[in-house]
Amino acid sequence: MENEKHKLVVIVGSVREGRFGPVVASWVAEQAAAHGGFEVEVVDLAEIDVPLSLPAVSPKYAGDDYPRPAGMESLTSALEAADAFIVVTPEYNHSYPASLKAAIDWHFTQWTAKPVAFVSYGGAAGGRHAVLHLENVLTELHAVTVRDGLAFPNYFTAWQDGRPLDPEAAGYAKTLLEQLSWWAAALHTARQTAPYPA
Protein backbone atom coordinates (compact mmCIF):
# COMPACT_ATOMS: atom_id res chain seq x y z
CA MET A 1 0.00 0.00 0.00
CA GLU A 2 2.97 2.33 0.58
CA ASN A 3 3.50 3.22 -3.10
CA GLU A 4 -0.13 2.95 -4.18
CA LYS A 5 -1.82 6.10 -5.42
CA HIS A 6 -5.22 6.81 -3.92
CA LYS A 7 -8.09 8.29 -5.89
CA LEU A 8 -8.59 11.92 -4.80
CA VAL A 9 -11.64 13.87 -5.90
CA VAL A 10 -11.37 17.67 -5.69
CA ILE A 11 -14.87 19.15 -5.58
CA VAL A 12 -15.58 22.68 -6.81
CA GLY A 13 -18.48 23.61 -4.55
CA SER A 14 -19.65 26.93 -5.97
CA VAL A 15 -21.85 27.29 -9.04
CA ARG A 16 -22.24 31.06 -8.76
CA GLU A 17 -21.64 33.19 -11.85
CA GLY A 18 -18.12 34.62 -11.83
CA ARG A 19 -17.02 32.21 -9.09
CA PHE A 20 -13.37 31.89 -8.07
CA GLY A 21 -13.62 28.21 -7.13
CA PRO A 22 -12.19 26.74 -10.34
CA VAL A 23 -9.01 28.82 -9.91
CA VAL A 24 -8.51 27.52 -6.38
CA ALA A 25 -9.38 23.95 -7.37
CA SER A 26 -6.91 24.00 -10.25
CA TRP A 27 -4.09 25.08 -7.95
CA VAL A 28 -5.10 22.52 -5.32
CA ALA A 29 -5.18 19.74 -7.94
CA GLU A 30 -1.71 20.80 -9.09
CA GLN A 31 -0.39 20.55 -5.52
CA ALA A 32 -2.03 17.13 -5.09
CA ALA A 33 -0.53 15.83 -8.33
CA ALA A 34 2.92 17.08 -7.29
CA HIS A 35 2.52 15.32 -3.94
CA GLY A 36 2.67 12.01 -5.77
CA GLY A 37 0.33 10.02 -3.56
CA PHE A 38 -2.87 10.64 -5.46
CA GLU A 39 -4.64 10.07 -8.73
CA VAL A 40 -6.48 13.39 -8.98
CA GLU A 41 -9.87 14.17 -10.50
CA VAL A 42 -11.55 17.58 -10.34
CA VAL A 43 -15.36 17.52 -10.18
CA ASP A 44 -17.08 20.84 -10.87
CA LEU A 45 -20.65 20.96 -9.57
CA ALA A 46 -21.50 23.64 -12.14
CA GLU A 47 -21.16 20.97 -14.83
CA ILE A 48 -23.51 18.48 -13.13
CA ASP A 49 -27.28 18.29 -12.75
CA VAL A 50 -27.79 18.53 -8.98
CA PRO A 51 -31.47 19.26 -8.21
CA LEU A 52 -32.49 20.67 -4.84
CA SER A 53 -35.59 18.43 -4.69
CA LEU A 54 -34.79 15.04 -3.15
CA PRO A 55 -36.67 11.71 -3.22
CA ALA A 56 -38.64 10.82 -0.11
CA VAL A 57 -36.44 7.86 0.82
CA SER A 58 -32.96 8.39 2.26
CA PRO A 59 -29.95 7.33 0.16
CA LYS A 60 -28.63 5.62 3.29
CA TYR A 61 -31.42 3.05 3.12
CA ALA A 62 -32.11 2.95 -0.62
CA GLY A 63 -28.51 2.05 -1.50
CA ASP A 64 -27.98 1.27 -5.20
CA ASP A 65 -31.72 1.73 -5.87
CA TYR A 66 -31.66 5.43 -4.98
CA PRO A 67 -33.30 7.30 -7.90
CA ARG A 68 -30.70 9.86 -8.91
CA PRO A 69 -31.02 11.92 -12.12
CA ALA A 70 -29.05 10.61 -15.09
CA GLY A 71 -27.10 13.88 -15.16
CA MET A 72 -25.69 13.07 -11.73
CA GLU A 73 -24.14 9.75 -12.77
CA SER A 74 -20.62 11.15 -13.24
CA LEU A 75 -20.69 12.73 -9.77
CA THR A 76 -21.95 9.56 -8.10
CA SER A 77 -19.34 7.44 -9.88
CA ALA A 78 -16.54 9.81 -8.89
CA LEU A 79 -17.62 9.87 -5.24
CA GLU A 80 -18.01 6.10 -5.17
CA ALA A 81 -14.52 5.49 -6.58
CA ALA A 82 -12.79 8.07 -4.40
CA ASP A 83 -10.50 7.21 -1.52
CA ALA A 84 -10.34 10.83 -0.38
CA PHE A 85 -11.87 14.24 -1.03
CA ILE A 86 -10.86 17.87 -1.00
CA VAL A 87 -13.84 20.21 -0.90
CA VAL A 88 -13.16 23.67 -2.31
CA THR A 89 -15.77 26.03 -0.92
CA PRO A 90 -16.49 29.74 -0.68
CA GLU A 91 -18.34 31.28 2.22
CA TYR A 92 -21.77 32.67 1.46
CA ASN A 93 -23.52 34.37 4.39
CA HIS A 94 -21.34 32.54 6.95
CA SER A 95 -21.92 29.11 5.39
CA TYR A 96 -21.33 27.05 2.27
CA PRO A 97 -23.28 27.01 -1.03
CA ALA A 98 -26.60 25.23 -1.51
CA SER A 99 -25.09 23.44 -4.52
CA LEU A 100 -22.62 21.71 -2.23
CA LYS A 101 -25.26 20.74 0.31
CA ALA A 102 -27.41 19.25 -2.44
CA ALA A 103 -24.50 17.24 -3.84
CA ILE A 104 -23.75 15.91 -0.36
CA ASP A 105 -27.38 15.05 0.43
CA TRP A 106 -27.93 13.09 -2.79
CA HIS A 107 -25.35 10.58 -1.49
CA PHE A 108 -24.50 8.73 1.70
CA THR A 109 -22.39 5.59 1.44
CA GLN A 110 -20.11 7.34 -1.05
CA TRP A 111 -18.79 9.49 1.83
CA THR A 112 -18.69 6.81 4.49
CA ALA A 113 -15.32 5.98 6.09
CA LYS A 114 -13.41 8.26 3.72
CA PRO A 115 -11.31 11.33 4.59
CA VAL A 116 -12.32 14.85 3.60
CA ALA A 117 -10.08 17.93 3.64
CA PHE A 118 -11.18 21.50 3.06
CA VAL A 119 -9.84 24.44 1.09
CA SER A 120 -11.90 27.58 1.59
CA TYR A 121 -11.85 31.16 0.41
CA GLY A 122 -13.81 34.27 1.23
CA GLY A 123 -13.56 37.65 2.89
CA ALA A 124 -11.91 38.29 6.22
CA ALA A 125 -12.75 34.81 7.57
CA GLY A 126 -11.40 33.02 4.51
CA GLY A 127 -14.37 30.66 4.39
CA ARG A 128 -13.79 29.18 7.83
CA HIS A 129 -17.48 29.43 8.80
CA ALA A 130 -18.37 27.34 5.76
CA VAL A 131 -15.82 24.70 6.76
CA LEU A 132 -17.13 24.47 10.33
CA HIS A 133 -20.60 23.73 8.96
CA LEU A 134 -19.28 21.20 6.46
CA GLU A 135 -17.40 19.35 9.18
CA ASN A 136 -20.65 18.83 11.08
CA VAL A 137 -22.52 17.63 8.01
CA LEU A 138 -19.86 15.21 6.75
CA THR A 139 -19.26 13.78 10.22
CA GLU A 140 -22.95 12.86 10.24
CA LEU A 141 -22.32 10.87 7.04
CA HIS A 142 -19.47 8.98 8.76
CA ALA A 143 -16.74 10.72 6.79
CA VAL A 144 -13.48 11.60 8.56
CA THR A 145 -12.63 15.29 8.38
CA VAL A 146 -8.96 16.23 8.27
CA ARG A 147 -7.89 18.79 10.84
CA ASP A 148 -5.44 20.89 8.80
CA GLY A 149 -7.07 22.78 5.96
CA LEU A 150 -6.32 25.78 3.80
CA ALA A 151 -8.16 29.09 4.08
CA PHE A 152 -7.67 32.10 1.84
CA PRO A 153 -8.97 35.33 3.41
CA ASN A 154 -9.63 38.22 1.05
CA TYR A 155 -8.86 35.98 -1.91
CA PHE A 156 -9.58 38.82 -4.34
CA THR A 157 -6.29 40.48 -3.33
CA ALA A 158 -4.41 37.34 -2.21
CA TRP A 159 -4.11 35.60 -5.61
CA GLN A 160 -2.40 36.54 -8.82
CA ASP A 161 -2.18 34.65 -12.12
CA GLY A 162 -3.97 31.63 -10.67
CA ARG A 163 -1.67 31.26 -7.67
CA PRO A 164 -1.79 32.43 -4.04
CA LEU A 165 0.62 35.24 -3.18
CA ASP A 166 1.35 33.76 0.27
CA PRO A 167 4.70 31.97 -0.11
CA GLU A 168 3.73 29.55 2.66
CA ALA A 169 0.55 28.35 0.93
CA ALA A 170 2.29 25.43 -0.80
CA GLY A 171 3.69 24.29 2.55
CA TYR A 172 0.26 24.36 4.15
CA ALA A 173 -1.08 22.41 1.18
CA LYS A 174 1.63 19.80 1.67
CA THR A 175 0.64 19.33 5.32
CA LEU A 176 -3.02 18.93 4.33
CA LEU A 177 -2.08 16.41 1.64
CA GLU A 178 0.18 14.41 3.96
CA GLN A 179 -2.63 14.06 6.48
CA LEU A 180 -5.14 13.25 3.76
CA SER A 181 -2.81 10.63 2.28
CA TRP A 182 -2.33 8.96 5.66
CA TRP A 183 -6.07 8.79 6.24
CA ALA A 184 -6.75 7.63 2.69
CA ALA A 185 -4.36 4.70 3.11
CA ALA A 186 -5.59 3.80 6.60
CA LEU A 187 -9.29 3.95 5.72
CA HIS A 188 -8.82 2.18 2.39
CA THR A 189 -7.22 -0.73 4.25
CA ALA A 190 -9.96 -0.64 6.89
CA ARG A 191 -12.76 -0.71 4.30
CA GLN A 192 -11.09 -3.64 2.54
CA THR A 193 -10.66 -5.51 5.82
CA ALA A 194 -14.18 -5.20 7.21
CA PRO A 195 -17.45 -3.43 6.33
CA TYR A 196 -17.89 -0.14 8.17
CA PRO A 197 -20.66 -0.49 10.81
CA ALA A 198 -22.77 2.47 9.71
C-alpha positions as CSV (number, residue, x, y, z in Angstrom):
1,M,0.0,0.0,0.0
2,E,3.0,2.3,0.6
3,N,3.5,3.2,-3.1
4,E,-0.1,3.0,-4.2
5,K,-1.8,6.1,-5.4
6,H,-5.2,6.8,-3.9
7,K,-8.1,8.3,-5.9
8,L,-8.6,11.9,-4.8
9,V,-11.6,13.9,-5.9
10,V,-11.4,17.7,-5.7
11,I,-14.9,19.2,-5.6
12,V,-15.6,22.7,-6.8
13,G,-18.5,23.6,-4.5
14,S,-19.7,26.9,-6.0
15,V,-21.8,27.3,-9.0
16,R,-22.2,31.1,-8.8
17,E,-21.6,33.2,-11.8
18,G,-18.1,34.6,-11.8
19,R,-17.0,32.2,-9.1
20,F,-13.4,31.9,-8.1
21,G,-13.6,28.2,-7.1
22,P,-12.2,26.7,-10.3
23,V,-9.0,28.8,-9.9
24,V,-8.5,27.5,-6.4
25,A,-9.4,24.0,-7.4
26,S,-6.9,24.0,-10.3
27,W,-4.1,25.1,-8.0
28,V,-5.1,22.5,-5.3
29,A,-5.2,19.7,-7.9
30,E,-1.7,20.8,-9.1
31,Q,-0.4,20.5,-5.5
32,A,-2.0,17.1,-5.1
33,A,-0.5,15.8,-8.3
34,A,2.9,17.1,-7.3
35,H,2.5,15.3,-3.9
36,G,2.7,12.0,-5.8
37,G,0.3,10.0,-3.6
38,F,-2.9,10.6,-5.5
39,E,-4.6,10.1,-8.7
40,V,-6.5,13.4,-9.0
41,E,-9.9,14.2,-10.5
42,V,-11.5,17.6,-10.3
43,V,-15.4,17.5,-10.2
44,D,-17.1,20.8,-10.9
45,L,-20.7,21.0,-9.6
46,A,-21.5,23.6,-12.1
47,E,-21.2,21.0,-14.8
48,I,-23.5,18.5,-13.1
49,D,-27.3,18.3,-12.8
50,V,-27.8,18.5,-9.0
51,P,-31.5,19.3,-8.2
52,L,-32.5,20.7,-4.8
53,S,-35.6,18.4,-4.7
54,L,-34.8,15.0,-3.2
55,P,-36.7,11.7,-3.2
56,A,-38.6,10.8,-0.1
57,V,-36.4,7.9,0.8
58,S,-33.0,8.4,2.3
59,P,-30.0,7.3,0.2
60,K,-28.6,5.6,3.3
61,Y,-31.4,3.0,3.1
62,A,-32.1,2.9,-0.6
63,G,-28.5,2.0,-1.5
64,D,-28.0,1.3,-5.2
65,D,-31.7,1.7,-5.9
66,Y,-31.7,5.4,-5.0
67,P,-33.3,7.3,-7.9
68,R,-30.7,9.9,-8.9
69,P,-31.0,11.9,-12.1
70,A,-29.1,10.6,-15.1
71,G,-27.1,13.9,-15.2
72,M,-25.7,13.1,-11.7
73,E,-24.1,9.8,-12.8
74,S,-20.6,11.2,-13.2
75,L,-20.7,12.7,-9.8
76,T,-22.0,9.6,-8.1
77,S,-19.3,7.4,-9.9
78,A,-16.5,9.8,-8.9
79,L,-17.6,9.9,-5.2
80,E,-18.0,6.1,-5.2
81,A,-14.5,5.5,-6.6
82,A,-12.8,8.1,-4.4
83,D,-10.5,7.2,-1.5
84,A,-10.3,10.8,-0.4
85,F,-11.9,14.2,-1.0
86,I,-10.9,17.9,-1.0
87,V,-13.8,20.2,-0.9
88,V,-13.2,23.7,-2.3
89,T,-15.8,26.0,-0.9
90,P,-16.5,29.7,-0.7
91,E,-18.3,31.3,2.2
92,Y,-21.8,32.7,1.5
93,N,-23.5,34.4,4.4
94,H,-21.3,32.5,6.9
95,S,-21.9,29.1,5.4
96,Y,-21.3,27.0,2.3
97,P,-23.3,27.0,-1.0
98,A,-26.6,25.2,-1.5
99,S,-25.1,23.4,-4.5
100,L,-22.6,21.7,-2.2
101,K,-25.3,20.7,0.3
102,A,-27.4,19.2,-2.4
103,A,-24.5,17.2,-3.8
104,I,-23.7,15.9,-0.4
105,D,-27.4,15.1,0.4
106,W,-27.9,13.1,-2.8
107,H,-25.3,10.6,-1.5
108,F,-24.5,8.7,1.7
109,T,-22.4,5.6,1.4
110,Q,-20.1,7.3,-1.1
111,W,-18.8,9.5,1.8
112,T,-18.7,6.8,4.5
113,A,-15.3,6.0,6.1
114,K,-13.4,8.3,3.7
115,P,-11.3,11.3,4.6
116,V,-12.3,14.9,3.6
117,A,-10.1,17.9,3.6
118,F,-11.2,21.5,3.1
119,V,-9.8,24.4,1.1
120,S,-11.9,27.6,1.6
121,Y,-11.9,31.2,0.4
122,G,-13.8,34.3,1.2
123,G,-13.6,37.7,2.9
124,A,-11.9,38.3,6.2
125,A,-12.8,34.8,7.6
126,G,-11.4,33.0,4.5
127,G,-14.4,30.7,4.4
128,R,-13.8,29.2,7.8
129,H,-17.5,29.4,8.8
130,A,-18.4,27.3,5.8
131,V,-15.8,24.7,6.8
132,L,-17.1,24.5,10.3
133,H,-20.6,23.7,9.0
134,L,-19.3,21.2,6.5
135,E,-17.4,19.3,9.2
136,N,-20.7,18.8,11.1
137,V,-22.5,17.6,8.0
138,L,-19.9,15.2,6.8
139,T,-19.3,13.8,10.2
140,E,-23.0,12.9,10.2
141,L,-22.3,10.9,7.0
142,H,-19.5,9.0,8.8
143,A,-16.7,10.7,6.8
144,V,-13.5,11.6,8.6
145,T,-12.6,15.3,8.4
146,V,-9.0,16.2,8.3
147,R,-7.9,18.8,10.8
148,D,-5.4,20.9,8.8
149,G,-7.1,22.8,6.0
150,L,-6.3,25.8,3.8
151,A,-8.2,29.1,4.1
152,F,-7.7,32.1,1.8
153,P,-9.0,35.3,3.4
154,N,-9.6,38.2,1.0
155,Y,-8.9,36.0,-1.9
156,F,-9.6,38.8,-4.3
157,T,-6.3,40.5,-3.3
158,A,-4.4,37.3,-2.2
159,W,-4.1,35.6,-5.6
160,Q,-2.4,36.5,-8.8
161,D,-2.2,34.7,-12.1
162,G,-4.0,31.6,-10.7
163,R,-1.7,31.3,-7.7
164,P,-1.8,32.4,-4.0
165,L,0.6,35.2,-3.2
166,D,1.3,33.8,0.3
167,P,4.7,32.0,-0.1
168,E,3.7,29.5,2.7
169,A,0.6,28.3,0.9
170,A,2.3,25.4,-0.8
171,G,3.7,24.3,2.6
172,Y,0.3,24.4,4.1
173,A,-1.1,22.4,1.2
174,K,1.6,19.8,1.7
175,T,0.6,19.3,5.3
176,L,-3.0,18.9,4.3
177,L,-2.1,16.4,1.6
178,E,0.2,14.4,4.0
179,Q,-2.6,14.1,6.5
180,L,-5.1,13.2,3.8
181,S,-2.8,10.6,2.3
182,W,-2.3,9.0,5.7
183,W,-6.1,8.8,6.2
184,A,-6.8,7.6,2.7
185,A,-4.4,4.7,3.1
186,A,-5.6,3.8,6.6
187,L,-9.3,3.9,5.7
188,H,-8.8,2.2,2.4
189,T,-7.2,-0.7,4.2
190,A,-10.0,-0.6,6.9
191,R,-12.8,-0.7,4.3
192,Q,-11.1,-3.6,2.5
193,T,-10.7,-5.5,5.8
194,A,-14.2,-5.2,7.2
195,P,-17.4,-3.4,6.3
196,Y,-17.9,-0.1,8.2
197,P,-20.7,-0.5,10.8
198,A,-22.8,2.5,9.7
